[in-house]
């Protein structure tokens, strides 16, 4: 080992990379909070309604689509394309070894499309849909590669802390920009800006934030393995990546416990995502809470989740990540059960429930990410994280279908929300059944002191 390698692998060098890695969560969380959570859905629906000019439908690639349904169809199309692209991006990153360059490429494609939301005005609903699909694909592909750096920049015993800090840092960054954007949106008249212009500024600012702060991880992260310049053409690299992806999927049967963890994660994370996405609708339709209350709750959740991710990361250092995630799933079960009894028209209980969700939300996601890093064979990080992200993006229909079926049968939002308990109970049972130390050893990795 050369002196240069010793320096590169020193704790100081590792901490420097970790700090750079955190900043990508800080950068891309602006897309989640500002674009996905608050502004794009209502605005794109309004753009489609403007284009309809009172007609019941707008034309989308030859199909008649209701303006109210347009955004949902765009989100669904983006999710399907993500499922196709993420494994390819992961395989390409692992096959070529050029993780940093590919992560930067996808990040800047996504950020560039987000900046272009500034041009989304009038009746340009097709432009909005296309930009969203491009931005979402860039976001997903870059995030797969970003996650795959985790086992490379941290030791087995550091991983829970590093993942939790990255996730918490992301909530803080996304929350800060969202706070600025909400102040702009709510005070747009005093600033002499129309509501539409305020929304377009907010959407574009998420792209600028994403692009600007991505510079930091690009300077700090480093590739562990890269092919020599000119060793392969782009076509050869892509073809090789597809072959490698096929081998990875085929060999997953050799790691049944890794597959078992993925299934458990698919189940309980589907419950998490459905509760998050349904909470605003529940607050509006069932609890009758105002938009101001809902916006304030979103902001609170962003900042409390920052502390929650760090808190659960510290607990994992003492009790093990698996125990903490199992405890968080018990917390989710209690939260969903309590949601059934929230009084209508009262904001304080809703804020209290949002506080509880924020505590368990960040930690559940961050520690699940670090747990999965232990059961991945070395050299296959990006490919396996693409399968992990598919479990995240591709499973959301399960919770949505369960919720929709409960609403269809009962016409009760309260029974709909409580039906999601099954995901946390089943996820708890499946995760508890996974022998993680054995899964880690089967993947050829070192079992950390606490797991």
C-alpha positions in Angstrom: 0.0 0.0 0.0 1.4 3.4 -1.0 1.6 6.4 1.3 -1.0 8.1 -0.9 -3.4 5.2 -0.3 -2.9 5.3 3.4 -3.7 9.1 3.4 -6.8 8.5 1.2 -8.1 5.8 3.5 -7.4 7.6 6.8 -10.2 8.5 9.2 -9.6 12.2 8.3 -10.0 11.6 4.6 -13.1 9.4 5.3 -14.7 12.2 7.4 -14.0 14.7 4.6 -15.8 12.5 2.1 -18.7 11.9 4.5 -19.2 15.7 5.0 -19.2 16.1 1.2 -21.7 13.2 0.9 -24.1 14.9 3.4 -24.3 17.9 1.1 -25.9 15.9 -1.7 -28.8 15.1 0.6 -29.0 18.8 1.5 -29.0 19.6 -2.3 -31.5 17.2 -3.7 -34.0 17.4 -0.8 -35.1 20.8 -2.1 -36.7 18.9 -5.0 -38.6 16.7 -2.6 -39.8 19.4 -0.3 -40.5 22.3 -2.6 -41.4 20.6 -5.9 -43.0 17.2 -4.9 -44.5 18.0 -1.5 -45.9 21.5 -2.0 -45.9 23.3 -5.3 -45.9 21.3 -8.5 -49.0 19.2 -8.2 -51.5 22.0 -7.6 -49.8 24.3 -10.1 -49.5 21.7 -12.9 -53.2 20.9 -12.4 -54.1 24.6 -12.7 -52.0 24.8 -16.0 -53.9 21.8 -17.4 -57.2 23.4 -16.4 -56.2 26.6 -18.1 -55.4 24.7 -21.3 -58.7 22.9 -21.2 -60.6 26.2 -21.4 -63.7 24.8 -19.8 -63.6 21.5 -21.7 -63.7 18.3 -19.6 -60.4 16.9 -21.1 -57.0 17.9 -22.4 -55.1 16.0 -25.1 -52.1 13.9 -23.9 -50.4 12.0 -26.7 -53.8 11.3 -28.3 -55.6 10.4 -25.1 -58.4 12.5 -23.5 -57.3 13.1 -19.9 -59.1 15.1 -17.2 -57.1 18.1 -16.0 -57.6 16.9 -12.4 -56.0 13.5 -13.2 -53.2 14.8 -15.4 -50.6 15.2 -12.6 -51.4 11.7 -11.2 -50.8 10.1 -14.6 -47.5 12.0 -15.0 -46.3 10.8 -11.6 -47.3 7.2 -12.5 -45.4 7.4 -15.9 -42.4 8.8 -14.1 -42.5 6.0 -11.6 -42.6 3.3 -14.3 -39.6 4.9 -16.1 -37.7 5.1 -12.8 -38.1 1.4 -12.3 -36.5 0.9 -15.8 -33.8 3.5 -15.4 -32.6 2.9 -11.8 -31.1 -0.6 -12.3 -29.4 0.5 -15.5 -27.9 3.5 -13.8 -26.7 1.3 -10.9 -25.2 -1.3 -13.2 -23.5 1.4 -15.3 -22.0 3.0 -12.2 -20.7 -0.4 -10.9 -19.5 -1.6 -14.3 -17.6 1.5 -15.2 -16.5 2.6 -11.7 -17.2 6.2 -12.6 -19.8 6.7 -9.9 -19.0 10.4 -9.2 -19.2 11.4 -12.8 -22.5 9.5 -13.4 -24.1 10.8 -10.2 -23.2 14.4 -11.3 -24.5 13.8 -14.8 -27.9 12.6 -13.6 -28.1 15.3 -10.8 -27.5 18.1 -13.3 -30.0 16.7 -15.8 -32.6 16.7 -13.0 -31.6 20.1 -11.6 -31.6 21.6 -15.1 -35.1 20.3 -15.8 -36.2 21.7 -12.5 -34.8 25.2 -13.3 -36.8 25.1 -16.5 -40.0 25.0 -14.5 -39.7 28.8 -14.8 -41.1 28.5 -18.4 -44.2 26.6 -17.1 -46.9 29.2 -17.7 -50.1 29.6 -19.7 -51.4 26.3 -21.0 -48.0 24.5 -21.2 -49.1 21.4 -19.4 -47.3 19.0 -21.7 -44.0 20.9 -21.1 -44.6 20.7 -17.4 -45.2 16.9 -17.6 -42.1 16.4 -19.7 -39.9 18.5 -17.4 -41.2 16.6 -14.3 -40.5 13.2 -15.9 -36.9 14.3 -16.8 -36.3 15.9 -13.4 -37.7 12.8 -11.5 -35.6 10.4 -13.6 -32.5 12.4 -12.9 -33.3 12.6 -9.2 -33.9 8.8 -8.9 -30.8 7.8 -10.9 -28.5 10.1 -9.0 -29.9 9.0 -5.7 -29.2 5.3 -6.4 -25.6 6.1 -7.1 -25.4 8.5 -4.1 -26.7 5.7 -1.8 -24.1 3.3 -3.2 -21.2 5.6 -1.8 -22.4 4.8 1.8 -20.5 1.5 2.2 -17.4 3.0 0.6 -17.1 6.1 2.7 -17.9 4.6 6.1 -16.8 1.5 8.1 -19.4 -1.0 9.2 -19.7 0.6 12.7 -19.9 4.2 11.3 -22.7 3.5 8.8 -25.8 4.1 11.0 -24.4 7.4 12.1 -23.4 8.5 8.7 -26.7 7.5 7.0 -28.7 9.2 9.8 -26.7 12.4 9.6 -27.0 12.5 5.8 -30.8 12.0 6.0 -31.2 14.6 8.8 -29.0 17.1 6.9 -31.3 16.6 3.9 -34.4 17.4 5.9 -32.7 20.6 7.2 -31.7 21.8 3.7 -35.1 21.0 2.2 -36.8 22.7 5.1 -34.8 25.9 4.9 -35.5 26.4 1.2 -39.1 25.5 1.7 -39.4 28.1 4.5 -38.0 30.8 2.2 -40.3 29.7 -0.7 -43.4 29.7 1.5 -42.6 33.2 2.7 -42.3 34.3 -0.9 -45.5 32.6 -1.9 -47.6 33.9 1.0 -46.2 37.4 0.6 -46.1 37.6 -3.2 -48.6 40.5 -3.4 -46.5 42.7 -1.2 -43.5 41.9 -3.4 -45.4 42.8 -6.6 -45.2 39.3 -7.9 -48.2 37.4 -9.2 -49.1 34.0 -7.7 -48.1 32.1 -10.8 -44.7 33.9 -10.9 -44.2 33.2 -7.2 -44.8 29.5 -7.8 -42.4 29.4 -10.8 -39.7 31.2 -8.8 -40.1 28.6 -6.0 -40.0 25.6 -8.4 -36.9 27.0 -10.3 -35.2 27.8 -7.0 -35.2 24.1 -6.1 -33.2 23.4 -9.2 -30.7 26.2 -8.5 -30.3 24.9 -4.9 -29.9 21.3 -6.1 -27.3 22.3 -8.8 -25.4 24.7 -6.6 -24.9 22.4 -3.6 -24.1 19.4 -5.8 -20.7 21.0 -6.5 -19.6 20.1 -2.9 -20.0 16.3 -3.2 -18.5 16.5 -6.7 -15.4 18.0 -5.1 -15.2 15.7 -2.1 -16.3 12.2 -3.3 -13.9 10.0 -5.1 -14.1 6.8 -7.3 -12.6 3.7 -5.9 -12.3 2.0 -9.2 -12.4 3.4 -12.7 -11.5 2.0 -16.2 -8.6 3.5 -18.0 -9.5 6.3 -20.4 -10.7 4.9 -23.7 -11.0 1.3 -22.4 -14.6 1.1 -23.5 -16.9 3.0 -25.7 -20.2 4.3 -24.3 -22.1 1.6 -26.2 -19.9 -1.1 -24.8 -20.2 0.2 -21.3 -24.0 0.3 -21.5 -24.1 -3.2 -23.0 -21.8 -4.5 -20.3 -24.0 -2.8 -17.7 -27.1 -4.6 -18.9 -25.2 -8.0 -18.8 -24.0 -7.2 -15.3 -27.5 -6.3 -14.2 -28.8 -9.6 -15.5 -26.2 -11.4 -13.5 -27.0 -9.5 -10.4 -30.7 -10.2 -10.5 -30.0 -13.9 -11.2 -27.5 -14.2 -8.3 -29.9 -12.5 -5.9 -31.3 -16.1 -5.2 -27.9 -16.8 -3.6 -28.7 -14.2 -1.0 -32.1 -15.1 0.3 -31.8 -13.1 3.5 -30.9 -10.0 1.5 -34.0 -10.6 -0.5 -36.0 -11.1 2.7 -34.8 -7.7 4.0 -35.9 -6.1 0.7 -39.4 -7.6 0.9 -39.7 -6.4 4.6 -38.6 -2.9 3.5 -41.0 -2.9 0.6 -43.9 -3.7 3.0 -43.2 -1.2 5.8 -41.8 1.5 3.6 -45.0 1.4 1.6 -46.9 2.2 4.7 -44.6 5.0 5.5 -44.9 6.6 2.1 -48.7 6.2 2.0 -49.1 7.9 5.4 -46.8 10.8 4.3 -48.7 11.3 1.0 -52.1 10.9 2.5 -51.7 13.1 5.6 -52.4 16.4 3.8 -55.6 14.9 2.3 -56.7 13.5 5.6 -56.1 16.9 7.3 -58.2 18.6 4.6 -61.0 16.2 4.0 -61.5 14.5 7.3 -60.1 17.0 9.9 -61.2 20.2 8.1 -57.9 22.0 8.7 -57.0 25.1 6.7 -54.2 25.4 4.2 -52.2 27.6 6.6 -52.3 24.8 9.2 -51.2 22.2 6.7 -48.3 24.3 5.4 -47.2 25.0 8.9 -47.3 21.3 9.7 -45.2 20.5 6.6 -42.5 22.9 7.8 -42.5 21.6 11.3 -42.1 18.0 10.1 -39.1 19.0 7.9 -37.2 20.5 10.9 -38.3 17.9 13.5 -37.4 15.1 11.2 -33.8 16.5 11.1 -33.6 15.9 14.9 -35.5 12.6 14.7 -33.0 11.2 12.2 -30.0 12.2 14.5 -31.8 10.9 17.6 -32.6 7.5 16.1 -29.0 7.3 14.7 -27.7 7.8 18.3 -30.1 5.1 19.6 -28.8 2.7 16.9 -25.2 3.2 18.2 -26.4 2.0 21.6 -29.1 -0.6 20.8 -28.5 -1.6 17.2 -30.2 -0.3 14.0 -32.5 -3.3 13.6 -33.9 -2.9 17.1 -34.4 0.8 16.6 -36.2 0.3 13.2 -38.4 -2.3 14.9 -39.2 0.2 17.6 -39.9 2.8 15.0 -42.4 0.5 13.3 -44.2 0.1 16.7 -44.2 3.9 16.8 -45.7 4.1 13.3 -48.5 1.6 14.3 -49.4 3.7 17.4 -49.3 7.0 15.3 -51.7 5.6 12.7 -54.0 4.2 15.4 -54.1 7.6 17.2 -54.8 9.3 13.8 -58.2 7.6 13.8 -59.3 9.4 16.9 -58.1 13.0 16.0 -60.9 15.5 16.6 -62.2 17.5 13.6 -61.2 21.1 13.4 -58.5 21.0 16.1 -55.0 21.9 14.9 -53.1 21.1 18.1 -53.6 17.3 18.1 -52.7 17.2 14.4 -49.4 19.1 15.1 -48.7 16.7 17.9 -49.2 13.7 15.6 -47.1 15.4 12.9 -44.3 15.8 15.5 -44.4 12.1 16.4 -44.4 11.1 12.7 -41.3 13.4 12.1 -39.4 11.7 14.9 -39.8 8.2 13.5 -39.9 9.1 9.8 -36.3 10.2 9.2 -34.8 7.5 11.4 -36.8 4.7 9.8 -35.6 5.7 6.3 -32.0 6.5 7.3 -31.4 3.3 9.3 -33.1 1.1 6.7 -30.6 2.5 4.2 -27.6 1.7 6.4 -28.9 -1.8 7.3 -29.2 -2.6 3.6 -25.6 -1.5 3.0 -24.4 -4.4 5.2 -26.1 -7.1 3.2 -24.7 -6.0 -0.3 -21.8 -7.9 -1.9 -18.8 -5.7 -2.4 -18.6 -4.1 -5.8 -22.3 -4.3 -6.4 -23.4 -1.4 -4.3 -25.1 0.8 -7.0 -26.9 -2.2 -8.5 -28.3 -3.4 -5.2 -29.3 0.1 -4.2 -31.2 0.4 -7.5 -33.2 -2.7 -6.4 -33.6 -1.0 -3.0 -35.0 2.2 -4.6 -37.3 0.1 -6.8 -38.7 -1.3 -3.6 -39.3 2.3 -2.6 -40.6 3.8 -5.8 -42.3 0.7 -7.2 -44.2 -0.5 -4.1 -46.2 2.7 -3.5 -49.2 1.2 -5.4 -49.7 -1.3 -2.6 -50.5 1.3 0.0 -52.5 3.4 -2.4 -54.6 0.4 -3.5 -55.2 -0.6 0.1 -56.2 2.9 1.1 -58.4 3.3 -2.1 -60.1 -0.1 -1.4 -60.8 0.9 2.2 -62.3 4.3 1.0 -64.3 2.5 -1.7 -65.8 0.0 0.7 -66.4 2.3 3.7 -66.3 5.9 2.4 -64.5 6.8 5.6 -61.1 8.5 5.7 -60.6 7.4 9.3 -61.0 3.7 8.4 -58.8 4.3 5.4 -55.9 5.7 7.4 -56.2 2.9 10.1 -56.1 0.2 7.4 -52.5 1.1 6.9 -51.6 -0.5 10.2 -51.2 -3.8 8.4 -48.1 -2.6 6.6 -46.3 -1.8 9.8 -47.3 -5.0 11.6 -46.4 -7.2 8.6 -43.2 -5.3 8.0 -42.3 -5.7 11.7 -42.8 -9.5 11.6 -40.8 -9.9 8.3 -37.9 -7.7 9.5 -37.8 -9.4 12.9 -37.5 -12.8 11.0 -34.4 -11.7 9.0 -31.2 -13.0 10.6 -29.1 -10.0 9.8 -25.7 -11.2 11.1 -26.0 -14.3 8.9 -27.1 -12.1 6.0 -24.1 -9.9 6.4 -21.7 -12.9 6.5 -23.3 -14.4 3.5 -22.7 -11.2 1.6 -19.0 -11.4 2.5 -19.1 -8.4 4.9 -18.0 -7.8 8.5 -20.7 -7.9 11.1 -20.6 -4.6 13.1 -20.4 -4.6 16.8 -24.1 -3.6 17.1 -26.7 -4.4 14.4 
